[in-house]
Amino acid sequence: MPHIALVTLVVRDYDEALSFYTGALGFDLVEDTDRGDGSRWVVVRPRGAEGTGLLLARARDEAQAASVGAQTGGRVGFFLHTEDFAADHARMTAAGVRFLEEPRHEVYGSVAVFEDLYGNRWDLLQPA
């Protein structure tokens, strides 16, 4: 098993999620296929990345809708690595991404926690 292919992220709406992930975060749209039953297979991943992507899955019922934005219980659940922390932090801030803290420079690298449009917490991280 060479890698994890996809991680599902439950969203309220496909198009608003696509707008955030491809616009504010600069991810690539890898696939957007109509499944014929009102759902879509929507995959995004960081621009130029190969490997793991996010499957954006629209909530189908109240239980799933209740998990939108809280899939990791309020903890940072996603880690977005960068090779240019300052540039990506500035670009994301200008695009309206909400950072919950000022950038920190730790032993393991430069990091700042941000929220996606639903409140899921992410680390923007440039490893040391």
Secondary structure as GFF3:
##gff-version 3
##sequence-region A 1 128
A	DSSP	beta_strand	6	11	.	.	.	ID=ss1
A	DSSP	alpha_helix	14	18	.	.	.	ID=ss2
A	DSSP	pi_helix	19	24	.	.	.	ID=ss3
A	DSSP	beta_strand	27	34	.	.	.	ID=ss4
A	DSSP	beta_strand	40	46	.	.	.	ID=ss5
A	DSSP	beta_strand	53	58	.	.	.	ID=ss6
A	DSSP	alpha_helix	62	67	.	.	.	ID=ss7
A	DSSP	beta_strand	76	81	.	.	.	ID=ss8
A	DSSP	alpha_helix	85	94	.	.	.	ID=ss9
A	DSSP	beta_strand	98	99	.	.	.	ID=ss10
A	DSSP	beta_strand	104	106	.	.	.	ID=ss11
A	DSSP	beta_strand	109	115	.	.	.	ID=ss12
A	DSSP	beta_strand	121	127	.	.	.	ID=ss13
###
